[in-house]
C-alpha cells in the first residue's frame, strides 16, 4: 500500500511541475510587451508608466561604474529615499531597446534594487522612480569599451 501512495504522490507532483514548465505564459500574461519593444525612451515610459513627464530628483542615487569594460554585464544599484515607492525602472538611453527592467513595490518597501544590465554602447543609465503617483529620475553616464548588444 505504501508503494501505491508513493507513486500517486510522485505522479501528482510531476503533473504540477510539468504544468509550470509547459504553461509559463499563464504566469507572465500581463508583461508590458510594447514597452520593452519600444525603440525610444519616451515611448517606452509612456507605454509602461502612462506618461513620459518626469522630474529630476536628488533623492535618487545610481551606483554604476564610470567605465564598463564589458557592456554585457554592467552592475547597477538604485537607491532612493522618496516616500511611497511604487516602482523603479532602469533605462539605457543608447540601447536599441532602452527599457531594461522595471521593479514594482508594495506597502512600505525600501526603494533599493541591485541588478546587472546590458549596454550596447556609451550612454546614460536612467533610473525612473514612481512614488506617490509621480515620476522622478536620475541618470549617470556609463562609458562602454566593449558593447554588450552585438557591438
Secondary structure, DSSP 8 states (H G I E B T S, - for coil): -HHHHHHHHHHHHHHHHHHHHHTHHHHTTT--HHHHH-SSHHHHHHHHHS----EE-TTEEEEE-SEES-TTSEEEEEEE--SSEEEEEEEETTSSS-EEEEEE--TT--EEEEEEE--SSSEEEEEEEEETTEEEEEEEEEEESS-SS--
